Amino acid sequence: MSRTHTAALLAAGPAGAHRGLTVALFAGFVLVTLGITLWAGRQTRTAADFYAGGRGFTGLQNGLAISGDYMSAASFLGIAGAIALSGYDGFLYSIGFLVAWLVALLLIAEPLRNSGRYTMADVLAFRMRERPVRTAAGISTLVVSVFYLLAQMVGAGSLVALLLGIEGDAAKRWTVVAVGALMVLYVTVGGMKGTTWVQIVKAVLLILGAALMTVLVLARYGFDPSALLGAAAHASGKGAAFLQPGLKYGASPTSKLDFLSLAVALVLGTAGLPHVLVRFYTVPTAKVARTSVFWAIGIIGAFYLMTLALGFGAAALVGPRTVKASNAAGNTAAPLLAQELGGGPGTTGGAVLLAVISAVAFATILAVVAGLTLTSSASFAHDLYANVIRRGRATEREEVRSAKWAAVAVGAVSIGLSLSADKLNTAALVALAFAVAASANLPTLLYSLYWKRFTTAGAVCSVYAGLVSSVLLVLLSPVGSGTATSLFPHADFQVFPLENPGLVSIPIGFLAGWLGTVLSRRPADPAKYAELEVRSLTGIGAH
C-alpha cells in the first residue's frame, strides 16, 4: 500500500462533496429508529409494557432482538479490529461469544422465564429474604451494564469521528454526549417495546451489511478463502504467524493464562448478562423463550463466521498499520474496509458504502446502549426503589417514573466514564463486562435454581465477592493502569498481571456462595425451593 493511499485512508471521513451524502444517510437512519421509538412509546402504558414489552413477542422476533442485543459494537467493530490486528487470536473472541449460548440455553433460559417477572433479582427473591438479595442483584446489574455501556460509547465515538472526519478530543467528547442523549431518549420514550423493535431492525440490517461486505471481500479473491488468508498474512507483516495461535496470547505464560481467563469469562458470562436475561421475560411462555434462543444461536453463529471475512479482509485490503493509525484499538477496521470495498477514499462508492455500514454500526450501538440502559434503570426502579426503598408500596406509575430518571443517571455516568476509556478496544471492554457477570451473577443464579440448601447469606456473599473481586482485579491489572491503552495511562498501580480477571474472580464467586451458605445460621426454606423447582420446570404459576 502506498504512502499516499495510507494518508488518504487516515483522513477517516469522506471528503468534500461526498460528506453531505454520508451525513444524510446517517441522519436518515437515526430518524427511522427515532420514529420506531415514538410509535412504541404510544403503546407503552403499564409497567409490563415498559419492562417486558407486554410479553407479546414471538420466538423469531425475540431471537432477532437477542441477536441485536448481543451483536454489539464489540462484535462488529471490536472483533473485526481484533482480527485485523491479531489474526487468529482475534477470532477467539467470536468463538467464546458463540459457545457461551449453550450455557444460557441449557441451564438458564427456560427456568429463568418461569421463575421471574422483570429482572434477575425476581428469581433470587422468590425463595430468599427480599431486600438483601434485591440490593445485591441491583448493584451488580448496574455495574455490569455500565461496563458494557462503556464499550458501546467508545465504539460510538470512534465510529462517528471516522464517519464525519471529526478531529480533536473535544469533538469526540461531544459525539459521546450526543450518543448518550439519544440512548436516554430511546429508553424513556419507547421502553422495552421500542427498544426491542429497534434491535430487530438493527439485527436484520447488521446481518445484511455484514453479508454484503463478506461477498465483496471474497469476490476480490475469486471466492477463495485461502487466497484471502494468504493476502492478510502477507499484509500483516507477520507472515504465517498471523494465521496461527499465539500472536497475541502465546508470547509468555502470562499471556496464555490471560487467554484462558478470557475464554472462561466469555463462555460463562453470557448467562449472567442482565440485558440478555431480561429478554426472556418479553415472551409469553418458557417454550417461546427456548425457541428464541435457538433462533439467536443460528443468527449469531452466521454473523460471527462473517467476522472472519471482515477482519482478515481489513488486514488484507486496508492493512493493520493503517487500521491502527486510524484507531489504536482497531475499532474502525470494518468502516475502513467498507470504504475500500466501495472504491476507496474520495469515490462516491466508497462514501456510500462507508455511510451505510457506519450507519448500521451506529444503529447497533444505539440499540445495545438502549437495551443496557433500560435493563439497569429497570433494575434500579423495580429492585432497589420499589422493593427495597419503598418496600413494595410504590405504584406502577411511580416505578416507571423512577426508571426513567434512573436512565438519565445511568446515561450521565456512562458518558463520564467513557471519555477516559476511548483508547480501549471495544471487544476487550465487553470481555470485562462478561467477567463481572460470570463472577457475580451466574454463580448466584445457578445456586438459586439448582441448589436446595442455598441461602440468602450465600446469595449476598456470592454477588458481592464476585463483583468486588472482578472489578478490583480489573483496576489493578494492565487494563487499569501502566500502559498507553489503560483507563489511567499516566499512572501505574498494576499488581495483577492478567487483563481479564475471570480465572480468579469466577471461582471466588462460586466459593463465596458455597461458604456463605454452609456458614449461614438461617437455613434455606425447603418448601420455597420445592415451589421454585416446580415453577421453573413446568411454568405453573409463571407470570
Helices and strands as residue ranges (DSSP letters): H 3-10, H 17-43, H 47-52, G 53-55, H 59-70, H 73-73, I 74-78, H 79-86, H 88-103, I 104-108, H 109-115, H 120-127, H 130-164, H 169-220, H 225-236, G 239-243, H 253-269, G 270-272, H 274-277, G 278-282, H 286-317, H 320-326, H 333-341, H 348-378, I 379-389, H 396-418, H 426-440, H 442-450, H 456-475, H 502-518, H 526-538
